Amino acid sequence: MTGGPLAHHEHGDALELVLDRESRRNALSRDLLRALRNAFTNLPEGVRAVVLTGTGPVFSAGADFADLTGTAADLAYDQDLDGACAAIRHCPVPVVAAVAGPCVGAAVELAISCDARFAGSDAWFRVPAVELGLLYNPTSIRRIHATLPRSTVTRLLVFAERFDAEEAVRSGLATHLTDGDPREHALALARTLAQAPHEALTATRALLRHLDDGSFEEAEWQATRTRLLDSPARHAAVAAASARHGTTAP
């Protein structure tokens, strides 16, 4: 489905969401951020993984300056960006970003909200907020600080360094470096994840998100683990693994 700032393409159990504003270098307008929030909050039934990509040679140039004023009124933009990133982090299925070309400013936060980030050989990441006289959203910085090494956060936000694809992987900004089109690699991972036991995958991602946020209730998570140990999905997975290895499932 196309026609707006965000295109949708279904690939079996995987959904591809495409930043589709090539004439604006896929800049993140408030309309696009709201479309992202809506898409991740209201996934079609049966979707088990999502791939986030961009149209053309640029993943995203970051915030759309047409939506910024250079005043405190831009807090409204922060709210829309936070809403889109939160929808990605709380998405019930894994989210994989495929980054080709520049990934700048707000788009970096969008990408690192995803579970995996495939960087093409031409990808690069940069957040020039300080050069624009801006203290990046403190709430966002807290989340970035929980996701990336402290040294990477300093280089990204204080020094406004540009990270090429190889350095992005070394520093944690990207999780995979790819030859060729990162989209194909991202879709391949999405298809693999779509076949994994859904409840176990969802619970594991949720636990990691809670740890990122600094909250952990051990009794709650042990109860979740016990429930999944007795689930039909786990029994079926163990039985299948036992059959592959020529043993009998318990």
ABEGO torsion letter per residue (X at the ends): XBGBABBBBBBEABBBBBBBBAAAGGBBBAAAAAAAAAAAABBBBGBABBBBBBBEABABAEBBAAABAGBAAAAAAAAAAAAAAAAAAABABBBBBBBBEBBBEAAAAAAAABABBBBBAABBBBBAAAAAGBBBBAAAAAAAAAABBAAAAAAAAAAGBBBBAAAAAAAGABABBBBEBAAAAAAAAAAAAAABBAAAAAAAAAAAAAAAAGBBBAAAAAAAAAAAAABAAAAAAAAAAAAAAGBBBX
